[in-house]
Amino acid sequence: MTLLFSRQFIPMILSGAKTQTRRAAQPSVAEGRTYQLRDGHEPTGRTITVERVYTQRLGDVGPEDAAREGFASVAQFARAWRSIYGSWRPEQTVYVVEFRLTGPTETFKEKTGAS
């Protein structure tokens, strides 16, 4: 199981600006589990821990949700959603994954000598 992100979102996650993601299909993740954060196929040396998974109507995304997605406004988030999924349907039920940045991973520590 993993949670894949577009490369453009990795810096947002690493900076702490992005702590939620919404998906059109149910993601294969579990609350409380930790996953390696990758930039494409390359590990970043960090992990994310899934704190909560729930459903929401896309039209119910508010300013706080957009901010937790790493965007300045709902309109900006909606543009990004359209670029990924092709359309913005307010009645669509989406899956919300709340996560926190954790890590570094053991493999990364071994490769870099980081503590």
N, C-alpha and C positions, 0 to 999 in steps of 0.2 A: 504494500500500500504506500502511496505517496501523494503529495499535493504539489502539482507542477504550477509554476508561475511563468509568465512571459518575462523575458530578460529585462524589460523596461521597469518592472516592479521590484526587482531585487534591491536596488539602492534605496527604494522607499521602505522596504522591510528592514534592511540593515540600519537605516537611520531611525527606525521606530515610528515613522510616519504612517505605515500601513500595518494595521493589526487585525484586519478583517479581509475576507475575500468572499465574493458571491459567485455562485456557479449555477449554470442552467441545468446541469445534471447532478445527481447526488454524488458527492465525492467519496472516494474510498478511504476515509479517515475515521478515526475514533477519538472521542473525547479522552483527554488524559495521555494520549500517545504522543511520542516525540518523533519527528521526521527530519531527515537531512535537508537542508536548504541548498538547492543547486542553482547555478547560473548556467542554463542550458544543460549540458551533461557534466559540467565541472562542479564539484562540491565547493561551497563557499567557506567551509570550515565552521559553519554555524548550523544550529538546528532550530526548529520551531516546535512548540508544544501546543497542540489543539486544546483549547479550553472549553469550547462550546460549539455545537452544530445545531442549527435550527432552520426552519423555513420562514419565508417572508414574501409578501407580494412585492414585486419590483417597484410598483408605484408608491409603496410605503417607505421607500428609502428617503430619509430626511438628511438635513445638513450634518448632524452628528455622525450618521452612518457614512456619508460621503467622506467626511474627514478621517474616519477610521479606515476607509479604503485608500486614503492617501491623497484625496482630491480636495480642492478649495471650495467646491460647490457641487450640488446635485447635478447641475447642468454639465459640469466638467466630467463627473462620473458617468452620466448618461452618454456623453460622446464617446468615452472610452468603451463603455458596454457595447454601443452600436458598432464600434470598430472591431470588436472581438466577435460578437454574436450576430451582427447584421441588422438588428432591429431592437427597439425599446418598446416592450409591451407591458404597460403598467399592471395589467391583470395577471401576468405571468408569475407563478410561484418559483422562487429561486432558493438555493441552499446557501446559508450564511455560515462561514467558518470563522470563529474568533480564535486568534492564536497569539502567542507571545514568543519573542525571539529568545532562544536559549543557546546553549553550546558554549564553547567550541567543541567540535566533535573530537573523539579520540584520535581518529586518523589524521585530522588536521594538526592536533597537538604534536603527534609523533613526527609529522613531516616538517613542522616549523620550529619545534622546540618551545612553542607557546605554553604558558602555564595558566 
